[in-house]
Amino acid sequence: MGFWKAFDDAIAASPVGWFFRLEGSGHLKAWPDTRFSVEVRAGISTFMTMCYVIAANASILAETGGPCVKGHIGDTDYFQTDEFKQCVFVVKKDMVTATAVVGCLGSFFMGLLTNLPIAIAPGMGLNAYFAYQVVGVNGSGSVSYELALLAVFIEGFIFIALSLLGLRQWLAQIIPSSIKIACGAGIGLFLTLVGLGYEAGIGAVTGSPATPLTIAGCLPQYRDSYGMCTSHTMQSPTLWIGFMCGVVLTAFLMMYRVKSAMVIGILVVSAFSWPRNSDFTYFPHTTDGDARFGFFKQVVAFHPITKTLNAIQWDVHSMPKELAMVIFTLLYVDILDCTGTLYSMARFSGAVNPETGDFDRSTIAYSVDAAAISIGALLGTSPAVAYIESGAGIVEGGRTGLTSMVTGICFFISIFFAPIFASIPPWATGGALIMVGCMMMRGTLAINWRYPGDAIPAFVTLVFIPFSYSIAYGLIAGVLVYTTLNVSAWILKKVSGGKIVPVDEDVKEYWSYKTEMNSNPAWIVRLVSGEKRWWRKGEKQGMAMQDEDRFELQRPGVSPGPSEQAASMGMGKEQTTVYETESRYEEAISHRSDVMSEGKGSTQGGSLRYGRGSEAGMSDGKGSLRYTERRH
């Protein structure tokens, strides 16, 4: 322990500690209880909880066929050939590398430029929408894989513009709260459905001509051309190994809050699936299985991106309307998914100012996220998002950008283990998708179920997303129902002079196009005001953020002592002094004791405050601190 404490102290005293505001660095805005070793551990914890995305994202996006389907759209016979299957396996390996690269760059620069413990990687949910709704399985969707990548690339630059202008935050907040919550839960159900299917899951359900879904779980020889089981349902070994180890075992570990429970579940299923002579092997003795096994045996190898690198179709003359629709839909979905998750994780880490609803360097954070989207498109993957699994690192004590930078380094290391990640079978990642869907459903508790005008649109959004297999259609349906119900009620109220109103109108959620966010980004305010360095935040500009330490002294009739370098705000006879560092606060306590003992002024009604943002300690007038609850 002595070695690590000395090591942490040395890092804190270095320029690294000052840059990342570690405790002991002397920075005026240093995070309390932050140590370099804790930040490293938190970054590894974040990676271990989200590294499943490397295999899961590759499995989902490979279902599109990527560039392999070019010139063979609708050719079902070609899709059964070994040539096509081997090409798709190369695409899957490309996706493993691309996912790791995006996770590496996005997470690393998010930490470096924003000092936030938030990791970035291709988003779960958005990848399913991209693969199954936009491009479709084996290119059966509305646009080609190459054109969809162009939409993602353009979307990233649009997001950068929206972020710099502050519109991205505003667009996310004007969507009714219940619909935003329901959207997250609906995406969770969407992922669950994907995890239950054949292509990227355990194979428990499939489609049917008579019903939208039917039970599955049969071996390939008992499936028809549509994937429906003709007999022997629920008898597939891969179904049961995926369910028992990928779902039940993972859930059991989560009950005891075992870290990296989903990763353990994936590894256990994969370990059972790698031996070639088992009933649920991922490497059968076929041409396709031999190719997979040959790559798997390399264990450590760098796979360069060959088929999906810069696969974007730059010529948009053939399908301009379809491209515009995809861009609009991705923008709409990303505004909720990316922006909402990024803001939520910033709030969870304590970086959000409760009075302004914003967090320090928010514009840079949103821009880094947007840049990762465009970079991912060049590599062939779907949009990148801030990951809610970042909360695992925050719980471990991560508070600075060092956490996400360590996560980025872990993603970089994983690039050289592509043979392992590319050989994880879909029935291993299916359990993780189901668990992610389960966790995303928890937000439904926050939906305003008491008022039908909020609850019904939220429910419509919730069910339309998985059952229409489209996040966009679910959002459109929810917003349409919300607008119809609430505008009709508002018109009826106005026409009747306020006599006819919904019974539970008093519990309706407040909605307005005006938000608590600042109307203009700080850099625009500085530019308009004529500041020369408008791109940099002034040291004294703005109010104290929640990540600042606040040391306050409230007392009537006592002027600050010589060591009290603070901003004093007089209100009547009472004066509040805000201290910049803890040492100056302690000097104030000492000075206050001198005042009290020497009778230099009245101390009646005086109090001392020390804390972070709206969480503070209060003194009883004698210098001792007591805790006051956090106010949201």
N, C-alpha and C positions, 0 to 999 in steps of 0.2 A: 504493500500500500504506500510505503514511503517513497518508493521509486516513482510510482505513477503520479503521486501528488507533486513531486518535484518536477516531473516531466510536464504535467499540466500547467504548473506555475511558470515553467520556462516558456512554453508555447504562448501562454496568456501575456507574458511580458514582451513577446516578440512582435514584429509588425503584423504577423498573421493574427495574433490575438486581438490587436487593435482593429484590424480590418473587419474581422467578424464579430467584434464587440463581446469578446469573452470576458467573464468575470476576472478581475484582477488586471485587466489590460489598461485601466486608467481612462477608458472611453466614457464620456458623459452619458452615453446611452447603452452602457454595457448590460447584457442580460444577466440577471442574478442566477447563481447556481449553474453556470455553464462552464463545462470543462471539455478540453479537447478529446480526452478518452471517451467521455460520454457521447460526444457528437459522432465519433467514429463508430461506436457500438450502435447508436441509433440509426446511422446510415446503413449499416449491415442488416439491421432488423428490418428496415424498410425494404431493402432488396430481397430479403428472404421471404417477405410476405407478398411481393409482387412479381417475383421472377417467373411465376407460372405463366405470365403473359407472353414470355418468349416462345414457349411451345404452343400455348392456346391461340395466340394471334397467328402464328404460322399455319396452324391446322385450319383455322377458319378462312384465312385469305387464300390458302391453296385450293380451296373448294371452287374458287372462281375459274381455276385453270390458268389464270394469268395470261401471258402471251401465247401459251400453248394452244389455245382454242382459235387463234387467228386463222381465218380461212376454213374453219371446220365448225362454224356455228350450227347447232342443230344436228350434227352428224353423230348420232348416238353410237353407231358402230365403231367410229374412230375412238370414241371415249373409252371403249373397252379394250383397246389395243395396248400392248406393252410399251410401245413408243410413247403414247400419250401419258401413261402412268409414270413412266420414268421422267418425262418432261415435267410433270406436276411435282414429282419428288424433288427435282432440282429447284422448282419455284418455292417449295416449302423450305428448302435449305437457304434459298435467297431471303425468304421472309424471316428466318431465324437471325441471320446476320443483320438484316435491315431493322428488325425490332430492337436488337441489342444496341445498334448504332444510334438509333433515335433516342432510346432510353439513356444511353451514355451522354450524348451531346445535350439533350434537353435537361436532364437532371443536373449535370455538371454546371452548365451556364445559368440555370435557374438559381443555384446556390451561389455562384460567383458574383452574379450581377444584382441579385435582389436580397441576398442574405436570408432567404426563407428556407425552411426544411421541407420543401415540397418537391416530389419526384415527378418526372414527366416520362411518358411512354405511349405507344399507340393504344387508343382507348378500347376497352371492352364495351360492347354495345354498339359503338360507332363502327367497329370492324364488322360486326354481324350485319348491321344495316348496309354497309358498303358491299359486303360479300353476297348477301342473299336478296337484297332489295334492289340495289343500284346495278350491280354487275350480274348477279345471279349465278347459280351453280353452273359451272362450265359455260359461262358467258350467255346465260339464258335471260338476263335482265334487260332493262331498257336501254342501257348504253354499254359500250365496250369497256374493258378493263383499262385500256390506255386513255380513253376519254374521261373516265371517272378519275384517274390520277390527275389529269389536267384540272378538273373541277376542284380537287383537294388542293392542288398547288395554288390556284387562283384564290381559293378561300383563305389560305394562310396570309396572303398579302392584303386581302380585304380586312382580315382580322387585325393586322398590324395597323392599318389606317383607323379602324374603329377604336382600337386601344389607344392610339396617340390622341385621338379626338375625344376620348372619354365616353364614346357612344356604346361601346361593348358592355360596360357596367350598367348603363342606363337601360339598354335593351333587355338585359337579363332581369332587371328589377321590375319592369312594367308588366311582366307576365304574372298573372294572379298566383299567389303563394301556393294554394292548394293544387293548382295544375302543375306547378314546378315540382312539388313533392310527388305528385302522382306520376309525373314523367319519369322520375328516378326509379320509382317502384315498378313502373311498366317496363322500363329497360331491364330491371332485375328479372321480371317474368320472361321477357324476351330471351335473356341469357339462359334462364332455366330451361326454356323450351329447346334452345340450341343444345344445351348440355344433355337433354334427354333424347335427342335425335341420333341418327346414325353417323352423319358426316363429321361432326365435331364433338360427339358425346358418347354416352354409354349404349345407345341404341335401344332405349326402352319404348319409344313411341315412333310412329311413322304416319304418313298420310293414308287416306282410304277413299275410294270412289263414293262410298255411302256416307261416311262421317268425316269431319275435318281431321280428326286424329283417331288412331286405333293403336292397340297394344302391339308391340313388336318383340324384339329379342330373339330372333331366329337366326340360324346360320345362313350364309349367303346363298347356298344351294336351294334354300326354301323360300326365296324371295322372288317376286315377279319383276317385270321390267320397271314398275313404279316404286319398287322397294318395299311393297307390302308383303307380309308373311302369308304364305299359303297354308303353312302348317308349322308345328314345332315351335310355337310362340313361347317366349320366356325360357328358352333352353340354350341360349347362346352363352358359352363360358365367358366371353368378354363382357357381356352384360353383368354377370354376377360378380366378377372380379372388380369391375368398375364401380358397381353399386356398393359392395361390402367394404372395399378398401378405399375407394375414392370418395364415397358419400358417408357411409356409416362410421368408418374409422376417423375420417376428418371431423365429422360432427362430434364424435366422442372426445377427440383431442381438444376441440374448441370448447367443450364443456369445462375442461380443466384449464382453459386459457393457455394451452401450450403454444409457444411461439412457432410460427411457420407451420401451422397445422396443415394448411392446404398443400404446402410444398412436400411435407411428409407423405400425405396421401398420394400425391402424384408420383413420388419416388417409389413408394411401395407397389403401386399398380404397375409402374414401368419395370421394376425389378422382376415381377412375376411374368411380365410379357416379353422380356428379352430372350430367355432361353428358347431355342428354335424347336425343341421337341415337345413343348407344352401345348395344351389345347387352345390357349389364348395368346399364342405367340404373335408378335408383330412382324416376324421374319419367317413367313412360310417358305417352303422349298419351291418357290416359283421364280420366274425371271424378275418380277418386281421385288419379291422378298429377298432374293440374292443381292440385288442392287442396294437395298436398304441396309442389309447386314454388312456388306462390304464397306459402306460409309461409316456405319456404327463402330466397326472394329478399329477405326483410326483414333477414336476417343478424343485426342487433342489435335485439332486441325483448323486452319483458317479457311473458311469457304468464301471466296470472293463472289460478290453479287454479279451474276452473269445475265440472266434473262429479264429481271425487273428493274435493273439500273437504267434510269432515264428512259423508261418505256412509255413516257407520256406522248400522246398524240397531239401535236401542236396545231394540226390543221383542223379547224372547227367548222368548216363550211358545210360538212355533211349533216351535222346534227346540232345546229345552234340552239334550238328550242329545248332539246333534251339536256344539253349542257347547262343552260341557264336554270332549268328546273332543279338539276342536281346540286348546283352551286347554292341556290336559294335554300334547298332543303338541308344541306349540310351546314350552312350558316345558322339556320334556325335551330337545328339540333345541337350544334356545337355551342351556341350561345348559352343554352341551358347546361349542357354537360360540362364543357370546359370551364366556362366562367363560374358556374355554380360550385363546382368541386374546388377550383382554385380559391375562391372566396371562402368557402367553408373551411378548408385546411388552414388558410391564413388566420381565420377567426379562432380555430381550434388551438393554434400555436400561440395565441395571445397577441397577434400583430395588428388586429383590427381595432381602430379607434371607435368606441361605441357612440361617440357624439357625431362623427362625420360619416360613419359607415364605410370608411375606406382604410387602407393600410399603406404603410410606407413603401415607396417604389412600386406601387400597384401597376402603373403604366408600363414599367419595364417588365414586370412579371407577366402581364398579359401579352406583351410583345414577344417575349421569349417563347411563351407557349405557342403563339402564332407562327413564329419562325420555325419551330419544331414541326409544325404541320406541313409547311412547304418543303422542308428538308426531307421529311418522311415520304412525300409524294415523289420526289426525285429518286428515292430508293425503292419505291414501289409499294409503300404501305399506306394504310388508312390514317385518318387524322389522329394526332397525338393529343393527349389530355393530361391534366394534373390528376394524379392518382389518389384516391381516398385511402389507399394503403399507406400513404405518407403518415397517417395518424398513428401507425405502429411505431414509427421512429419518434414521433412527438411524445407518445406515451413513455418511451424509453428515456426521455429527457432531451431529445434533440430540439434546439431552439434557433439555431443559426444555419446559414447556408452550407456550413461544413457537412451537415447531415446529408443533404441532397448531393453534394459533390462526392462524398464517399459512395453513395448509391450509384452515381454515374460511373465511378471507377470500377465498381463491381459489375456493372453492365459491360464495361470495356473488357474485363477479364473473361466474361461469358462468351464474347465473340469467338474466342479460341477453343470453345467447347461446343461448337456447332454440331458435331456428330452425336453428342449426347442429347441436346435439346431437339434436334431434328428427328430423333428416334423415339420420342415420347409419343405413345399411341393416343388416338382421340378419346378412347374410353378411359384414359388416365386423366386427361384435362377436363373431361365432361363433369366429373365430380366437383372440380374447382369452380366450373361455371355455375353449377347448381348452388354451391355455397355462396358464391358472390351474389347470385340472385336472391338468396335468402337474406343476406345482410342488407341488400338494397331495399328490401321490403319493410324494414323497420321504420322507415320514414313515414309510412302510412298513418302512424299514430298521431302525427302532427297535422293531418288533414282535418279541416273544420267540418266534421261529420254532423254537427248540430244544425247547420243551415243548408237546406237542399240546393240553394243557388251556388254554393261552393262544393258541396259533397258530390252532387250528380255529375257535374263536368269533370271533377277529379276522377270519379269512377269510370266514366266513359274513356278518359285518357288512359287510365290504368289497364282496362281490358282491351282497348282497340290496338294498343301497341303490340302485344304478343299475338292476338288473334288475327290481326291484319298483316302480321309479320313486317310491320313498318312503323318506325318511330315517328316519321313525318305524319302519316295518316292519323296516328293516335293524337298527336299534338293538334292537328287541324280539327279533328272531331271534338276534342275537349274545349278548345278556344271557341269554336262555333256554338257549342251548347251553352257555354258560359255567357257568351255575348247575347245569344237569343234570350235566355232566361232573365238575365239581369237588366238588359236594356228594356225588355217588355215590362218587367216589374217597375222600372224607373218611369217609363212612359205612363203606365196606369196610375202610378202614385201622383204624377204631375197633373194628369187629366182630372183625377178625383179630388184634387186639392189636398192630398195627403191623407184622405180618408180610407183608401184601399191600399193596404201595405201587406207584405208577407208576414205571417204570424211570428216568425223567428228573425225578423230583420235586425233586431238589436244585437244578435250574435254574428251577424255577417262580417266577414273579413273586410277590412278597409282596403280599398284599392284606389290608386291615383296614378296618372301619368307622371306626376312629380315624385321624385325619389329622394331618399336621404343622402344620396351621393352628392359630392360637390358638382355643381353644374358645369364647371370648366376644369380641365386638368391643370395642375399647378404650373406646368411649363408654359401653358398658354397665357395664364395670368401674368407670369413673369415677363413673357415676351411682349404682351400688350402694355405692361407697365414700364417698358423701356429698359429693363435690366440687361446689362451687357452679357452676363453669363446666364442667360435664360434657361439653358439646358441643365444647370446645376441648382440644387436646392440650397438656399441660403441657410447659414447656421442658425439664425434667429427667426427664420420665417415659419409662420404657422403655429398652431397650438401644439402642446405636448402630445405625442402619440402614446398609445397604450404600451409600446415597448420602451418608453422612457421611464426612468426612476424619478419619482416625485417626492420631494421632501418639503413639507409645508409647516409653517409655524403661524398659528392664528392667536393673536393676543391684542388687547386694547391698550393703547397708550405707550407701547414699548417700541422703540426704534431698533432696527437691526444693528448687531454688533459689527465690529470692524472685519471679522472673518466671514460675515454672512453675505457672500457675493450672490445675490438673488434678485429676482424680479418681484418687487413689492407692489401690491395692489391695495390701495386704501379704500375702504367702504365705511364711511362714517368714522367712528372711533376705532373700529376693529380693523386690524391689518393682517393680511395673509402674505407670508414670505415663502417663495418656492425655491428650494435649494437644488443645486445641480448635481451634487455628489453626496454620498453617505458621510464622508469625513466632515464635510461642511455642516451636514445636519447634526452630527455628533458635537461639533463645535458650538452649534446653536443651543443644544441642550445644556452644554457647559456654561455658555454665556447666560442662558436663561436662569440657571441655578445661581449664578453670581448676582443677577438682577434681583432674584427673589431674596437672597440672603442679605444683600446690601440695601434693599429698599429703594432701588433706583427707578421704580415705576410700578404701577398697578399691574397685577397679574391675574386679576379676577376675570374669569371667562376665557382665559387663554387655552389653547390646545395645540398639540403637535401632530402632524400627519406625515406618515411615510408609507409609500406603497408604489404600486405600478398601475398607472391609469386610474380606473375607478375602483381598484382594490387597494385598500390602504389600512394602515394602523393608526389609531388615535391615542393620544396621551391623555392622562387624567389631570394634567397640569403639573405633574411632578417628574415628567420625563420618561415615565414607563409607558410602553406601547400596549395597546389592546387591539384585537382584530376586528375589523368591520367587514360585513359581507360584501361580496361583489355585486355591483348593480349593473344589470343589462338593460 
